[in-house]
Amino acid sequence: MTSQDNGSCTTPLPTLSRSSAARPVSGPPPFSTFCPLPSQMAHQQQKTATEAMAAFAPPPPSTAFLSPTPVAGAGLAAAAELPLAGLTPRRRRCTLPAVSPKPWTPCPALPPTTPPPTTAPAATPLSMGRRSEKIAGRKGKQDRAKTKAYARIGKTLIAAIKSGGSTDPVANRPLAEALAAAAAANFPKENIERAFERANSTDQADFKTSSFEVYGSGGVGLLVDVWTDNSNRASADIRQAVGKAGMKVASVGSVAFNFDRKGVVEVGGEAGDAAAEEVLMAAIDAGAEECEWVAWTADEVEDGATDGGGRYVLSTDGGDLMAVKAAMADAGHPVLRAELEMVPRVTVDVSDDDRVANERGVEALEDLDDVDAVWTTMA
């Protein structure tokens, strides 16, 4: 008999003789009887690995909390084979001693408390806040008027020098009048020198006058006088201010026909029939068209205008302004103001809201450097 090596299986093979070769062999071949197939070997190895893993696996979750009887040297397999009846739980039961309830006793009443005395300052009267607001508003108007007057004087000086061609007041009459107006308004000397430098500069353009017509709130018409050296800049600034104020730029001639250019001269004097007759006769001789007594307003009184309780306002044609001013001064009447104004022919009564909206729009326009004056038909 010989042996045949087949990998890990060694099986003895029978020796065939001449007499047994013809004899049929019953049963499976010897190789399949003694050597397993590869698939059978893999199944056997997997079974052995599964049994090894089961031997070292932890106990099931239901018995994890139990404390088995220690077995020295037995290992996990021996502990797992112990009967469950010999295991005792690790949990302990504890009983609390019986406590007798205490009788309920009400809380003692708190003594009455008195609120602490208030130390708040006394309330300020509402009139003080309104008065402060009025003062701030009046001061803002004064500052804007002063700024606008200074800007007008500076432009007048530049225009007089460029039109007259000389910086000598003796040879240039418009410049002499502009310097007189600057002295009357306490125009700073530094600003006068700056205006002379701008007038002599080659980059300084000529000032030109124009006007814009605007529709305000409540049917009020506004006429904006512009005196600028840059028409494009002035137009853009005015349109922007009008749009922000909720107004609308009107077409040419739709608002201007409601105004007449008049000369306005304010003369100081006392109230009464005798003083009024004297001023009226002097105004007629000077060529004035109208003469009216106007009392000082509350704001003007607080600003210091208290002489005589008011003033006489004379209205004249625009071309006769300077003649009437000189005649009233020669007659011994102090001239407080003499300017050209656009006087409305008909005024419009508006509500309080429309009045506030129009006043804000006028203030926004007057804050522009290129705007010389704003006239309205608002009563």
TORKOL-4160 file (C-alpha; in steps of 0.2 Angstrom, whole numbers, padded with zeros to 4 digits, m for minus):
379
<pt num="1" X="0000" Y="0000" Z="0000"/>
<pt num="2" X="0006" Y="0017" Z="m0005"/>
<pt num="3" X="0001" Y="0035" Z="0002"/>
<pt num="4" X="m0004" Y="0050" Z="m0008"/>
<pt num="5" X="m0001" Y="0068" Z="m0002"/>
<pt num="6" X="m0016" Y="0079" Z="m0005"/>
<pt num="7" X="m0012" Y="0096" Z="0003"/>
<pt num="8" X="m0015" Y="0093" Z="0022"/>
<pt num="9" X="m0023" Y="0076" Z="0020"/>
<pt num="10" X="m0013" Y="0060" Z="0018"/>
<pt num="11" X="m0023" Y="0044" Z="0014"/>
<pt num="12" X="m0015" Y="0027" Z="0011"/>
<pt num="13" X="m0020" Y="0020" Z="m0005"/>
<pt num="14" X="m0023" Y="0001" Z="m0008"/>
<pt num="15" X="m0011" Y="m0009" Z="m0018"/>
<pt num="16" X="m0020" Y="m0017" Z="m0033"/>
<pt num="17" X="m0015" Y="m0034" Z="m0038"/>
<pt num="18" X="m0019" Y="m0043" Z="m0054"/>
<pt num="19" X="m0032" Y="m0053" Z="m0045"/>
<pt num="20" X="m0041" Y="m0039" Z="m0038"/>
<pt num="21" X="m0041" Y="m0027" Z="m0053"/>
<pt num="22" X="m0056" Y="m0036" Z="m0061"/>
<pt num="23" X="m0065" Y="m0037" Z="m0044"/>
<pt num="24" X="m0078" Y="m0022" Z="m0042"/>
<pt num="25" X="m0075" Y="m0011" Z="m0028"/>
<pt num="26" X="m0091" Y="m0007" Z="m0017"/>
<pt num="27" X="m0094" Y="0010" Z="m0008"/>
<pt num="28" X="m0086" Y="0027" Z="m0011"/>
<pt num="29" X="m0069" Y="0029" Z="m0016"/>
<pt num="30" X="m0055" Y="0028" Z="m0003"/>
<pt num="31" X="m0050" Y="0047" Z="m0006"/>
<pt num="32" X="m0068" Y="0054" Z="m0002"/>
<pt num="33" X="m0069" Y="0042" Z="0013"/>
<pt num="34" X="m0054" Y="0048" Z="0023"/>
<pt num="35" X="m0050" Y="0066" Z="0016"/>
<pt num="36" X="m0063" Y="0079" Z="0018"/>
<pt num="37" X="m0067" Y="0091" Z="0004"/>
<pt num="38" X="m0061" Y="0110" Z="0005"/>
<pt num="39" X="m0079" Y="0116" Z="0008"/>
<pt num="40" X="m0081" Y="0104" Z="0022"/>
<pt num="41" X="m0064" Y="0110" Z="0030"/>
<pt num="42" X="m0070" Y="0128" Z="0029"/>
<pt num="43" X="m0086" Y="0124" Z="0038"/>
<pt num="44" X="m0077" Y="0115" Z="0051"/>
<pt num="45" X="m0065" Y="0130" Z="0054"/>
<pt num="46" X="m0080" Y="0142" Z="0055"/>
<pt num="47" X="m0089" Y="0131" Z="0068"/>
<pt num="48" X="m0073" Y="0130" Z="0079"/>
<pt num="49" X="m0071" Y="0149" Z="0078"/>
<pt num="50" X="m0089" Y="0152" Z="0083"/>
<pt num="51" X="m0088" Y="0140" Z="0098"/>
<pt num="52" X="m0072" Y="0149" Z="0104"/>
<pt num="53" X="m0080" Y="0166" Z="0103"/>
<pt num="54" X="m0095" Y="0159" Z="0113"/>
<pt num="55" X="m0084" Y="0153" Z="0127"/>
<pt num="56" X="m0076" Y="0170" Z="0130"/>
<pt num="57" X="m0092" Y="0180" Z="0127"/>
<pt num="58" X="m0099" Y="0191" Z="0142"/>
<pt num="59" X="m0115" Y="0186" Z="0150"/>
<pt num="60" X="m0131" Y="0191" Z="0143"/>
<pt num="61" X="m0138" Y="0209" Z="0148"/>
<pt num="62" X="m0152" Y="0201" Z="0159"/>
<pt num="63" X="m0139" Y="0193" Z="0171"/>
<pt num="64" X="m0125" Y="0207" Z="0170"/>
<pt num="65" X="m0130" Y="0214" Z="0187"/>
<pt num="66" X="m0129" Y="0198" Z="0196"/>
<pt num="67" X="m0114" Y="0193" Z="0207"/>
<pt num="68" X="m0109" Y="0175" Z="0204"/>
<pt num="69" X="m0101" Y="0164" Z="0217"/>
<pt num="70" X="m0082" Y="0167" Z="0214"/>
<pt num="71" X="m0073" Y="0152" Z="0207"/>
<pt num="72" X="m0055" Y="0152" Z="0208"/>
<pt num="73" X="m0046" Y="0148" Z="0192"/>
<pt num="74" X="m0061" Y="0143" Z="0182"/>
<pt num="75" X="m0062" Y="0158" Z="0171"/>
<pt num="76" X="m0077" Y="0165" Z="0162"/>
<pt num="77" X="m0082" Y="0149" Z="0155"/>
<pt num="78" X="m0084" Y="0141" Z="0172"/>
<pt num="79" X="m0093" Y="0156" Z="0179"/>
<pt num="80" X="m0105" Y="0156" Z="0164"/>
<pt num="81" X="m0109" Y="0137" Z="0168"/>
<pt num="82" X="m0115" Y="0141" Z="0186"/>
<pt num="83" X="m0134" Y="0138" Z="0189"/>
<pt num="84" X="m0144" Y="0154" Z="0190"/>
<pt num="85" X="m0151" Y="0148" Z="0207"/>
<pt num="86" X="m0135" Y="0151" Z="0216"/>
<pt num="87" X="m0133" Y="0169" Z="0211"/>
<pt num="88" X="m0139" Y="0183" Z="0222"/>
<pt num="89" X="m0143" Y="0201" Z="0216"/>
<pt num="90" X="m0131" Y="0215" Z="0220"/>
<pt num="91" X="m0145" Y="0228" Z="0224"/>
<pt num="92" X="m0150" Y="0231" Z="0242"/>
<pt num="93" X="m0166" Y="0237" Z="0249"/>
<pt num="94" X="m0166" Y="0250" Z="0263"/>
<pt num="95" X="m0181" Y="0255" Z="0273"/>
<pt num="96" X="m0183" Y="0273" Z="0280"/>
<pt num="97" X="m0188" Y="0275" Z="0298"/>
<pt num="98" X="m0205" Y="0281" Z="0301"/>
<pt num="99" X="m0206" Y="0300" Z="0305"/>
<pt num="100" X="m0221" Y="0307" Z="0314"/>
<pt num="101" X="m0228" Y="0323" Z="0305"/>
<pt num="102" X="m0225" Y="0339" Z="0314"/>
<pt num="103" X="m0240" Y="0350" Z="0318"/>
<pt num="104" X="m0243" Y="0365" Z="0306"/>
<pt num="105" X="m0240" Y="0382" Z="0313"/>
<pt num="106" X="m0244" Y="0398" Z="0303"/>
<pt num="107" X="m0230" Y="0410" Z="0299"/>
<pt num="108" X="m0230" Y="0426" Z="0310"/>
<pt num="109" X="m0238" Y="0441" Z="0302"/>
<pt num="110" X="m0225" Y="0454" Z="0296"/>
<pt num="111" X="m0226" Y="0471" Z="0303"/>
<pt num="112" X="m0233" Y="0484" Z="0291"/>
<pt num="113" X="m0220" Y="0493" Z="0281"/>
<pt num="114" X="m0220" Y="0512" Z="0276"/>
<pt num="115" X="m0214" Y="0517" Z="0258"/>
<pt num="116" X="m0198" Y="0527" Z="0259"/>
<pt num="117" X="m0200" Y="0545" Z="0256"/>
<pt num="118" X="m0198" Y="0551" Z="0238"/>
<pt num="119" X="m0183" Y="0562" Z="0234"/>
<pt num="120" X="m0188" Y="0565" Z="0216"/>
<pt num="121" X="m0185" Y="0583" Z="0210"/>
<pt num="122" X="m0199" Y="0595" Z="0207"/>
<pt num="123" X="m0207" Y="0594" Z="0190"/>
<pt num="124" X="m0201" Y="0607" Z="0178"/>
<pt num="125" X="m0215" Y="0618" Z="0171"/>
<pt num="126" X="m0219" Y="0614" Z="0153"/>
<pt num="127" X="m0218" Y="0632" Z="0148"/>
<pt num="128" X="m0199" Y="0632" Z="0152"/>
<pt num="129" X="m0197" Y="0618" Z="0139"/>
<pt num="130" X="m0207" Y="0627" Z="0126"/>
<pt num="131" X="m0198" Y="0643" Z="0130"/>
<pt num="132" X="m0181" Y="0635" Z="0127"/>
<pt num="133" X="m0187" Y="0627" Z="0111"/>
<pt num="134" X="m0193" Y="0644" Z="0105"/>
<pt num="135" X="m0177" Y="0652" Z="0109"/>
<pt num="136" X="m0167" Y="0638" Z="0100"/>
<pt num="137" X="m0178" Y="0640" Z="0085"/>
<pt num="138" X="m0176" Y="0659" Z="0085"/>
<pt num="139" X="m0158" Y="0658" Z="0087"/>
<pt num="140" X="m0157" Y="0646" Z="0072"/>
<pt num="141" X="m0167" Y="0658" Z="0061"/>
<pt num="142" X="m0155" Y="0672" Z="0066"/>
<pt num="143" X="m0140" Y="0662" Z="0062"/>
<pt num="144" X="m0147" Y="0657" Z="0045"/>
<pt num="145" X="m0151" Y="0676" Z="0041"/>
<pt num="146" X="m0134" Y="0681" Z="0046"/>
<pt num="147" X="m0126" Y="0668" Z="0036"/>
<pt num="148" X="m0137" Y="0673" Z="0021"/>
<pt num="149" X="m0133" Y="0691" Z="0023"/>
<pt num="150" X="m0115" Y="0689" Z="0024"/>
<pt num="151" X="m0115" Y="0678" Z="0008"/>
<pt num="152" X="m0125" Y="0691" Z="m0001"/>
<pt num="153" X="m0113" Y="0705" Z="0004"/>
<pt num="154" X="m0098" Y="0694" Z="m0002"/>
<pt num="155" X="m0106" Y="0691" Z="m0019"/>
<pt num="156" X="m0111" Y="0709" Z="m0020"/>
<pt num="157" X="m0093" Y="0714" Z="m0017"/>
<pt num="158" X="m0086" Y="0702" Z="m0030"/>
<pt num="159" X="m0099" Y="0707" Z="m0043"/>
<pt num="160" X="m0096" Y="0726" Z="m0040"/>
<pt num="161" X="m0077" Y="0724" Z="m0043"/>
<pt num="162" X="m0079" Y="0713" Z="m0059"/>
<pt num="163" X="m0092" Y="0724" Z="m0066"/>
<pt num="164" X="m0084" Y="0741" Z="m0061"/>
<pt num="165" X="m0066" Y="0735" Z="m0066"/>
<pt num="166" X="m0058" Y="0743" Z="m0051"/>
<pt num="167" X="m0055" Y="0740" Z="m0032"/>
<pt num="168" X="m0055" Y="0759" Z="m0029"/>
<pt num="169" X="m0072" Y="0764" Z="m0020"/>
<pt num="170" X="m0070" Y="0782" Z="m0027"/>
<pt num="171" X="m0069" Y="0776" Z="m0045"/>
<pt num="172" X="m0082" Y="0762" Z="m0043"/>
<pt num="173" X="m0098" Y="0768" Z="m0036"/>
<pt num="174" X="m0106" Y="0750" Z="m0034"/>
<pt num="175" X="m0091" Y="0745" Z="m0024"/>
<pt num="176" X="m0093" Y="0760" Z="m0013"/>
<pt num="177" X="m0111" Y="0755" Z="m0009"/>
<pt num="178" X="m0107" Y="0737" Z="m0006"/>
<pt num="179" X="m0093" Y="0742" Z="0006"/>
<pt num="180" X="m0106" Y="0753" Z="0015"/>
<pt num="181" X="m0118" Y="0739" Z="0017"/>
<pt num="182" X="m0104" Y="0728" Z="0023"/>
<pt num="183" X="m0100" Y="0741" Z="0036"/>
<pt num="184" X="m0118" Y="0742" Z="0042"/>
<pt num="185" X="m0119" Y="0723" Z="0044"/>
<pt num="186" X="m0103" Y="0722" Z="0053"/>
<pt num="187" X="m0095" Y="0712" Z="0039"/>
<pt num="188" X="m0078" Y="0705" Z="0045"/>
<pt num="189" X="m0063" Y="0713" Z="0037"/>
<pt num="190" X="m0056" Y="0696" Z="0033"/>
<pt num="191" X="m0071" Y="0692" Z="0023"/>
<pt num="192" X="m0069" Y="0708" Z="0013"/>
<pt num="193" X="m0051" Y="0704" Z="0009"/>
<pt num="194" X="m0056" Y="0686" Z="0004"/>
<pt num="195" X="m0069" Y="0694" Z="m0008"/>
<pt num="196" X="m0057" Y="0705" Z="m0016"/>
<pt num="197" X="m0045" Y="0690" Z="m0019"/>
<pt num="198" X="m0059" Y="0680" Z="m0027"/>
<pt num="199" X="m0064" Y="0695" Z="m0038"/>
<pt num="200" X="m0046" Y="0697" Z="m0045"/>
<pt num="201" X="m0044" Y="0678" Z="m0048"/>
<pt num="202" X="m0045" Y="0673" Z="m0066"/>
<pt num="203" X="m0054" Y="0657" Z="m0061"/>
<pt num="204" X="m0069" Y="0667" Z="m0053"/>
<pt num="205" X="m0084" Y="0667" Z="m0065"/>
<pt num="206" X="m0096" Y="0681" Z="m0066"/>
<pt num="207" X="m0112" Y="0680" Z="m0055"/>
<pt num="208" X="m0128" Y="0678" Z="m0064"/>
<pt num="209" X="m0146" Y="0679" Z="m0057"/>
<pt num="210" X="m0160" Y="0667" Z="m0061"/>
<pt num="211" X="m0176" Y="0661" Z="m0052"/>
<pt num="212" X="m0185" Y="0645" Z="m0049"/>
<pt num="213" X="m0204" Y="0643" Z="m0047"/>
<pt num="214" X="m0210" Y="0629" Z="m0034"/>
<pt num="215" X="m0227" Y="0623" Z="m0029"/>
<pt num="216" X="m0228" Y="0620" Z="m0010"/>
<pt num="217" X="m0240" Y="0612" Z="0002"/>
<pt num="218" X="m0258" Y="0619" Z="0002"/>
<pt num="219" X="m0257" Y="0628" Z="m0014"/>
<pt num="220" X="m0243" Y="0640" Z="m0009"/>
<pt num="221" X="m0232" Y="0646" Z="m0023"/>
<pt num="222" X="m0213" Y="0649" Z="m0020"/>
<pt num="223" X="m0201" Y="0660" Z="m0030"/>
<pt num="224" X="m0183" Y="0656" Z="m0027"/>
<pt num="225" X="m0170" Y="0670" Z="m0032"/>
<pt num="226" X="m0153" Y="0663" Z="m0037"/>
<pt num="227" X="m0137" Y="0672" Z="m0038"/>
<pt num="228" X="m0123" Y="0660" Z="m0043"/>
<pt num="229" X="m0107" Y="0658" Z="m0053"/>
<pt num="230" X="m0112" Y="0640" Z="m0057"/>
<pt num="231" X="m0129" Y="0638" Z="m0064"/>
<pt num="232" X="m0128" Y="0619" Z="m0066"/>
<pt num="233" X="m0123" Y="0617" Z="m0048"/>
<pt num="234" X="m0137" Y="0628" Z="m0042"/>
<pt num="235" X="m0150" Y="0619" Z="m0052"/>
<pt num="236" X="m0145" Y="0602" Z="m0045"/>
<pt num="237" X="m0145" Y="0608" Z="m0027"/>
<pt num="238" X="m0162" Y="0617" Z="m0028"/>
<pt num="239" X="m0170" Y="0602" Z="m0037"/>
<pt num="240" X="m0163" Y="0590" Z="m0023"/>
<pt num="241" X="m0169" Y="0601" Z="m0009"/>
<pt num="242" X="m0187" Y="0603" Z="m0017"/>
<pt num="243" X="m0188" Y="0585" Z="m0019"/>
<pt num="244" X="m0183" Y="0581" Z="m0001"/>
<pt num="245" X="m0196" Y="0594" Z="0006"/>
<pt num="246" X="m0210" Y="0586" Z="m0004"/>
<pt num="247" X="m0212" Y="0600" Z="m0016"/>
<pt num="248" X="m0213" Y="0601" Z="m0035"/>
<pt num="249" X="m0203" Y="0612" Z="m0047"/>
<pt num="250" X="m0216" Y="0622" Z="m0057"/>
<pt num="251" X="m0215" Y="0628" Z="m0075"/>
<pt num="252" X="m0209" Y="0645" Z="m0080"/>
<pt num="253" X="m0222" Y="0659" Z="m0077"/>
<pt num="254" X="m0234" Y="0648" Z="m0067"/>
<pt num="255" X="m0229" Y="0656" Z="m0050"/>
<pt num="256" X="m0220" Y="0672" Z="m0054"/>
<pt num="257" X="m0235" Y="0681" Z="m0060"/>
<pt num="258" X="m0242" Y="0682" Z="m0042"/>
<pt num="259" X="m0227" Y="0693" Z="m0037"/>
<pt num="260" X="m0222" Y="0711" Z="m0039"/>
<pt num="261" X="m0204" Y="0717" Z="m0037"/>
<pt num="262" X="m0206" Y="0731" Z="m0024"/>
<pt num="263" X="m0194" Y="0742" Z="m0014"/>
<pt num="264" X="m0197" Y="0740" Z="0005"/>
<pt num="265" X="m0190" Y="0754" Z="0017"/>
<pt num="266" X="m0192" Y="0752" Z="0036"/>
<pt num="267" X="m0191" Y="0768" Z="0045"/>
<pt num="268" X="m0191" Y="0770" Z="0064"/>
<pt num="269" X="m0203" Y="0781" Z="0073"/>
<pt num="270" X="m0216" Y="0782" Z="0087"/>
<pt num="271" X="m0233" Y="0776" Z="0087"/>
<pt num="272" X="m0247" Y="0789" Z="0086"/>
<pt num="273" X="m0257" Y="0800" Z="0075"/>
<pt num="274" X="m0245" Y="0814" Z="0075"/>
<pt num="275" X="m0230" Y="0804" Z="0071"/>
<pt num="276" X="m0239" Y="0794" Z="0058"/>
<pt num="277" X="m0244" Y="0809" Z="0049"/>
<pt num="278" X="m0227" Y="0816" Z="0049"/>
<pt num="279" X="m0219" Y="0800" Z="0042"/>
<pt num="280" X="m0233" Y="0799" Z="0029"/>
<pt num="281" X="m0230" Y="0816" Z="0023"/>
<pt num="282" X="m0212" Y="0813" Z="0021"/>
<pt num="283" X="m0215" Y="0796" Z="0012"/>
<pt num="284" X="m0227" Y="0804" Z="0000"/>
<pt num="285" X="m0214" Y="0818" Z="m0004"/>
<pt num="286" X="m0201" Y="0804" Z="m0006"/>
<pt num="287" X="m0212" Y="0795" Z="m0019"/>
<pt num="288" X="m0218" Y="0780" Z="m0008"/>
<pt num="289" X="m0233" Y="0771" Z="m0013"/>
<pt num="290" X="m0239" Y="0764" Z="0004"/>
<pt num="291" X="m0235" Y="0768" Z="0022"/>
<pt num="292" X="m0240" Y="0756" Z="0036"/>
<pt num="293" X="m0237" Y="0755" Z="0055"/>
<pt num="294" X="m0231" Y="0737" Z="0060"/>
<pt num="295" X="m0228" Y="0733" Z="0078"/>
<pt num="296" X="m0213" Y="0722" Z="0084"/>
<pt num="297" X="m0216" Y="0704" Z="0086"/>
<pt num="298" X="m0212" Y="0694" Z="0102"/>
<pt num="299" X="m0197" Y="0687" Z="0094"/>
<pt num="300" X="m0191" Y="0704" Z="0088"/>
<pt num="301" X="m0194" Y="0711" Z="0105"/>
<pt num="302" X="m0183" Y="0697" Z="0113"/>
<pt num="303" X="m0170" Y="0701" Z="0101"/>
<pt num="304" X="m0169" Y="0719" Z="0107"/>
<pt num="305" X="m0180" Y="0728" Z="0095"/>
<pt num="306" X="m0190" Y="0739" Z="0107"/>
<pt num="307" X="m0188" Y="0757" Z="0100"/>
<pt num="308" X="m0205" Y="0765" Z="0098"/>
<pt num="309" X="m0214" Y="0748" Z="0099"/>
<pt num="310" X="m0213" Y="0746" Z="0080"/>
<pt num="311" X="m0208" Y="0754" Z="0064"/>
<pt num="312" X="m0216" Y="0761" Z="0048"/>
<pt num="313" X="m0215" Y="0750" Z="0032"/>
<pt num="314" X="m0214" Y="0760" Z="0016"/>
<pt num="315" X="m0218" Y="0752" Z="m0001"/>
<pt num="316" X="m0212" Y="0759" Z="m0017"/>
<pt num="317" X="m0207" Y="0755" Z="m0035"/>
<pt num="318" X="m0191" Y="0745" Z="m0037"/>
<pt num="319" X="m0183" Y="0758" Z="m0047"/>
<pt num="320" X="m0187" Y="0772" Z="m0033"/>
<pt num="321" X="m0179" Y="0762" Z="m0019"/>
<pt num="322" X="m0163" Y="0772" Z="m0017"/>
<pt num="323" X="m0172" Y="0788" Z="m0019"/>
<pt num="324" X="m0185" Y="0785" Z="m0006"/>
<pt num="325" X="m0171" Y="0779" Z="0006"/>
<pt num="326" X="m0161" Y="0795" Z="0004"/>
<pt num="327" X="m0176" Y="0806" Z="0005"/>
<pt num="328" X="m0182" Y="0798" Z="0022"/>
<pt num="329" X="m0164" Y="0799" Z="0029"/>
<pt num="330" X="m0164" Y="0818" Z="0024"/>
<pt num="331" X="m0180" Y="0821" Z="0033"/>
<pt num="332" X="m0173" Y="0815" Z="0049"/>
<pt num="333" X="m0181" Y="0798" Z="0050"/>
<pt num="334" X="m0169" Y="0783" Z="0054"/>
<pt num="335" X="m0169" Y="0770" Z="0040"/>
<pt num="336" X="m0168" Y="0753" Z="0047"/>
<pt num="337" X="m0169" Y="0743" Z="0031"/>
<pt num="338" X="m0170" Y="0746" Z="0013"/>
<pt num="339" X="m0171" Y="0731" Z="0001"/>
<pt num="340" X="m0180" Y="0724" Z="m0015"/>
<pt num="341" X="m0193" Y="0711" Z="m0011"/>
<pt num="342" X="m0205" Y="0701" Z="m0021"/>
<pt num="343" X="m0222" Y="0705" Z="m0014"/>
<pt num="344" X="m0236" Y="0693" Z="m0017"/>
<pt num="345" X="m0252" Y="0700" Z="m0024"/>
<pt num="346" X="m0263" Y="0688" Z="m0016"/>
<pt num="347" X="m0259" Y="0677" Z="0000"/>
<pt num="348" X="m0265" Y="0660" Z="0004"/>
<pt num="349" X="m0271" Y="0653" Z="0021"/>
<pt num="350" X="m0265" Y="0636" Z="0025"/>
<pt num="351" X="m0267" Y="0623" Z="0039"/>
<pt num="352" X="m0254" Y="0621" Z="0052"/>
<pt num="353" X="m0247" Y="0605" Z="0045"/>
<pt num="354" X="m0245" Y="0614" Z="0028"/>
<pt num="355" X="m0237" Y="0629" Z="0036"/>
<pt num="356" X="m0224" Y="0618" Z="0045"/>
<pt num="357" X="m0220" Y="0609" Z="0029"/>
<pt num="358" X="m0218" Y="0625" Z="0019"/>
<pt num="359" X="m0207" Y="0633" Z="0032"/>
<pt num="360" X="m0196" Y="0617" Z="0032"/>
<pt num="361" X="m0194" Y="0618" Z="0013"/>
<pt num="362" X="m0190" Y="0637" Z="0014"/>
<pt num="363" X="m0177" Y="0634" Z="0027"/>
<pt num="364" X="m0169" Y="0620" Z="0016"/>
<pt num="365" X="m0168" Y="0631" Z="0001"/>
<pt num="366" X="m0161" Y="0646" Z="0011"/>
<pt num="367" X="m0147" Y="0635" Z="0017"/>
<pt num="368" X="m0140" Y="0633" Z="0000"/>
<pt num="369" X="m0126" Y="0645" Z="m0004"/>
<pt num="370" X="m0132" Y="0649" Z="m0022"/>
<pt num="371" X="m0150" Y="0654" Z="m0016"/>
<pt num="372" X="m0151" Y="0673" Z="m0012"/>
<pt num="373" X="m0169" Y="0674" Z="m0006"/>
<pt num="374" X="m0186" Y="0664" Z="m0005"/>
<pt num="375" X="m0203" Y="0672" Z="m0007"/>
<pt num="376" X="m0220" Y="0663" Z="m0004"/>
<pt num="377" X="m0238" Y="0667" Z="m0006"/>
<pt num="378" X="m0242" Y="0660" Z="0012"/>
<pt num="379" X="m0251" Y="0672" Z="0023"/>
